[in-house]
Amino acid sequence: MRHGGRCLAALVAVSVSGVAGCAPAAPSPSAVVTPSAVASAAPLPTSSPSPAPTGLLAEIDVQRVDPQLTDTILEFASDGSSVIFSSGIADDAGPGAAPDLWHIRADTDGETELLWRNPERAHSIVKLVGDVGTIAFVDTPLDGRRAWNLWLLPRGEEEPILLDTHPGNEEVSSLVPSFHIQESTIAWTSFDIGPEGPVSQLLWAHAPAWEPMLVLERDAAEAELWFPWIDAGRVVYCEVRYSADRTSDDRSVHLLSLGQPDAEPQRLDHSDLATMPVIVDDLVLWKEADRGFSMFNWGKMIRHEIGGPGPSALDTRPHDYVNYPSAGRRFVTWWAADAFQFVVYDMLEGRPRVIESYTGASGENVLRPHVSSDLLVWLYVVGEGPDSYAELRYAFLPMVRPLP
């Protein structure tokens, strides 16, 4: 099987709790790679000439990462100025591992640079988030151990700080933390062992000490805390409360000031279905999956203005069901059940805007888009299986309304 096919499957399958990897490839980990200089693993699929771009596509300059490099990438995200990713490109990466942290400087010349070489060569970085050069990430072993480490690499530093780690207790969930960074602050949720058993915690830390501080804690048999998102010293998060037999749950979104951690959190939803919140200024968005389905399933987007009349549906047309929303300064994006339509929501204009629209016959898909600040990154895929073609793409979105 082609190496690219294996890596494409990993890119599509990896999630908040998943661990997947790509086989190692040259060059050496100390090399600096310019994506345009790497020989392509496969030529671009041939098609008829494309018409001139219109709409939002005409306002952005799409950059492409060579498929040979794309094939080594496991996890990727935007940090607002760079595309950050984990990769197994190093010759000595363990089989199936993506141990190292890299970035592509989108705001300069597109140079690819190794940020941190993981001494554990048989580990993979399975989740990462950043904000303008400060990056948090989780690495896990691939040998089946119940273990993870949450690291923070401050901007300009060479070695990361260990913020949290799995206690190794078999009673404690092995699901990796969820976390978000804004400027000099990080918030995360994770599972730990307490005096009376497993607990779910919301924690935060800020520069320069980056000392973890507990905000909230729940008995993990009864409730779990998930998906923190920070904006201007406030955090929104999801709380999941289980029935006694854990056959059902209620999910709610809450708002809390990190400057007043002892204050009562403000609940924002009324549905018992709310999860995966993001906050930009006074606008909070979240996803609601249909009742009876997991919070990780596809759902519909809801919006709520803090101090406003209450939650209402967010227009995501042409998408009905979405997942894993992310928000920048002006635009919101999400993973879409219909991967043929590439859509972002424009908070300035208050409407969804189509970037690309493909047909099922073309086999083209957009997977796992993510936005931070004004930088959008996504995976462009053509076809399925070992003969598929995958290319990481990125572009800066417009911040202000274009002049007439």
Secondary structure by P-SEA (a helix, b strand, c coil): ccaaaaaaaaaacccccbbbbbcccccccccccccccccccccccccccccccccccccbbbbbccaaaaaacccccccccccccccccccccccccccbbbbbccccccccccccccccccccccccccccccccbbbbbcccccbbbbbbbcccccccccccccccccccccbbbbbccccccccbbbbbbccccbbbbcccccccccbbbbccccccccccccbbbbccccccbbbbbbccccccbbbbbbbbbccccccbbbbccccccccccccccccccccccccccccccbbbbbbbcccccbbbbcccccccccccccccccbbbbbcccccbbbbbcccccbbbbccccccccccccccccccccbbbbbbbccccccbbbbbbbbbcccccccc
